[in-house]
Every structure is written in C-alpha cells, then in structure tokens.
Amino acid sequence: MTIFDLLFLLAVLATGFTLAIVAIFFAQGKGAPARKILAIYALAAMAYLLTGIAIAMLKPQRVLHIGEPWCFDDWCLSVQEVRSIPDPLGTAYSVEFRIFSQAARVTQRAKGAWIYLLDEQGHIYSPDSHPSLVPLDIALRPHESVNATRVFHVPNGSRPVGLITGHGGSYCGVMSFLVIGDGGCFFGKPTMVGLQ
C-alpha cells in the first residue's frame, strides 16, 4: 500500500464524517454552518482532485520489465514470457504469468482483476476467455502462487507496447482518477509491463 492509497482512504473517511456532520446540522435546523462546512469540503475535494491530476500529468510513466513483480498490496502478478503466434487476422500473443500472494497470514483475492494488451495508439485488447483458464481473481493462501496464460489477438498494423493490469474497477476508471498518482492512463502513460 502506497502513501497515496492511504491518502485516498483518509479522504473517504473524511468525506463520510463531513457528510454525517452536515446531515446532523441540517436536521437540527443549522443550515448556515452546514453550508459553510460543505463549502470548505468542496474546496478541499477540489484541491485533492487537482493534486491528483497534476501528479498524474507530471509523474513519469512506470514501465516494468518481464519477470518484475507488479503488486497491489499483497496481490502480485509477474509476466514470465510473451510469445507471438501466427494468426489469420494479425498476430496473437501468448502471455505466461504468475499470480502470487505476499500476504503472511490471510487468504486473499483480487476481485475484479483484469489484464489487457496495450498498443502504441492506446487501444486495449482483451484476452481470450475460457472456463478452463485460471481466473485472475483466484483465492490465494499466504505465499501461494499459480501460473496462468492468456492469449491476445492484435490486428495487422497494431504494435503492442505493454500489458496493463489492475482490479477493483475498469482500466482508466473512477479509481484511476480518485487515487493520487494512478491517473497516468489519462495522459497516455499508464503503468505497464513493457514488451519492447
């Protein structure tokens, strides 16, 4: 967990606390102080969002190497190998990776986990799906790992540059905007495993 993840959690708690206080004030007929608190909260929220946008814009792109772990708390993914396969409509890429847990005591999973192939124009490609594939959100015991493979089909003329992954929301979704430092995708520089 990064400092920005902690800041996000604090912002969520502060939002809940602030809205509860405002609701109590309105219920007691104290509209003026409630509106003042809301105005201060709105300024703080705007400052938080602008800070997140500025950091995402100025922060250099993080590009991991094949074999380097990419961790979200204690859930990690490490791309082991990428192979190109002839495909009638372009090129298919077979990606072998390892999903593992760094947790010491708890079983965990990355709910809503996803992985995409990204090309140089910013297009994303979903992998083939099949019920027999190891799910990305598989439950892992402490220090457990599993190997998985996904195949991505890329049309002719597209050149893949990286693999992107995450969980708990869509690629470049709301969470990318709300967690400071995670919005690089809005500026064409998402964190990724480089393929070049």
Buried (B, 14 or more C-beta within 10 A) or exposed (E): EEEBBEBBEEBEEBBEEBEEBBEEBBEEEBEEEBEEBBEEBEEBBEEBBEBBBEBBEEBEBEBBEBEEEBEBBBBBBBBEEBEEEEBEEBBBBBBBBBBBBBBEEEEBBBEEBBBBBBBEEEEBBEBEEEEEEEBBBBEBEEEBEBEBBBBBBBEEEBEBBBBBBBBEBEBBEEBBBBBBBBBBBBEEBBBBBBBE
